[in-house]
Amino acid sequence: MNFKKFISLLAAAVLVVVSFAGCSSNENSSSESSSNVIASGDGIKVEVIGDGSDSSSSEETSSDSEAMNVAMLKGPTAIGAVMLMKAQDEGTAEGNYNFTIDTAPDSVVSKVISGEVDVAAVPSNSAAAIYNKTEGGVVVAAVNTLGTLYLLENGDTINSVADLAGKTINSSGQGAVPEYVLNYILAKSGTENVTVNFMQAHDELAAAVASGEVDNALLPEPYADVALAKNPDLRVALDIAQCYDEYSGVDKGEMPNTLPMGCIVIRKEYAENHPEEVQLFLDEYKKSIEEVNSNVEESAKYVVSYGIIDDETVAKEAIPKCSIYYIDGDEMKSVMGSFLSIMNEANPKSIGGKMPGDDFYYAG
């Protein structure tokens, strides 16, 4: 083991000791706790940041100033990265990465804007909003998740978009794809008098609908599957990605749908100064996604190990439904461009006020 790797592992070990010393003795404490949860594989430590936490994760976890700081969202984007995390853990990754897994999109967005992270998985509309806010300070390199939004119901009163009229819908993802896609579908279908009650976190809403606290929930995978597994009386009332395709009219070709839920953004300055490292990360992330999709049973173990889903059986069921894809180049530009154009027409605020320029798309 070289000195550089030894220092990296030593720093990670110290972080774990410090973190666990400050944690509650209750290992099953709520995700709403202000304490950070440290998820681990066999050796690498991946910090899972709770909603609203004021984290300096880059400073705390970075043991090597040359490492790429990568932020993933707890969900499909992080699931797609688990085999790369495993490779980093085992010392077999070609690149050098500091991973954080965050539960709140807003937190990841703020870290990109501040320069705390170099590469991040963010909601697709947020990528354009960051571009506009930073005046072209980020590029989008790949779509990594297609439509995985489902409306779950305790009951049988919702069987079409029209059935939403006069109802209150419970949703997570305020300010992200779920909010704006739902609004788009409601507007296109002419469905009125719909009230949306937003909850802060996906897992919070999944628990609420599974327990019967609320009678419906708009959730992405894997949280939809988590809720369904806990309550057999729940049903999938609407496939929101399917509804989006119906009203958008975008040709999906061989894709399951044309709704880009998430994407990978890179700080433009970092991409310009580290082109080889960026390309290496993209290659390794793509490989990780391919491994996750081709070996669900094996990847499910690491999804649990890294604290993304608590139950391995649920993880096995959820992974194939998460629409984890890697789409780059012209196809990515086409899918993202169509989506952003639709969002801009429906509500310019959803993408930061205007369409991004051609320099928004990473050329490699």
Summary of the structure (lengths in Angstrom):
residues: 364
radius of gyration: 19.7
end to end distance: 32.9
largest distance: 64.2
contacts: 1269
relative contact order: 0.16
helix: 48%
strand: 19%
